[in-house]
Amino acid sequence: MSGASVKVAVRVRPFNSRETSKESKCIIQMQGNSTRSRSGVCCVSRAT
């Protein structure tokens, strides 16, 4: 696919009380123009 481009929008919000009480883990890290998504199986990193 020559010349194709992909834009990804990421919306992050604070954990709600249910997620906090279940000790959910955050899988998104944002720093400057870079967003990282972590998972137990896969890790994806993409600068925006």
N, C-alpha and C positions, 0 to 999 in steps of 0.2 A: 504494500500500500504506500506508494511513493507520494510524498508531500502531504500526507494525512497528519492531523494533529488532534490531540485529545485534551479537553479541559475537564478538570475534576473539581467539584465544589464540596467542601467539607464544612459541616456545621457541628460545633461542639458545644455542649451545655454541661453545667454542673450535675453531679449525681443527684437523684431525688432521694427521699428518705428510705424507700424500699431498697434501692440499689446500695445505699450506704449501709443499711442494716444487714444486707447479705454480703457485705465486704467485697463488692464487685471491684474488679481491677480495671483501671483505665488503659485502653490500648492505643490512644492517640497522644502523640507528643508534637507540640508546635513550637517552633523557634524561628523567629524572623519570617522569611519566605519559605521555610521548609516545614513540611508536615510528614510525620511518620505514623504508620499504622502497624501495631504489633499484635500478633496472635500467637497461640501456642504452637501452631504448625508453620505459619508463614510470616514473613516480615517484608513489608513493602516500604520503600522510601522514595519520595518524589519531591523535588524542589519546585515551587510554584512561581 
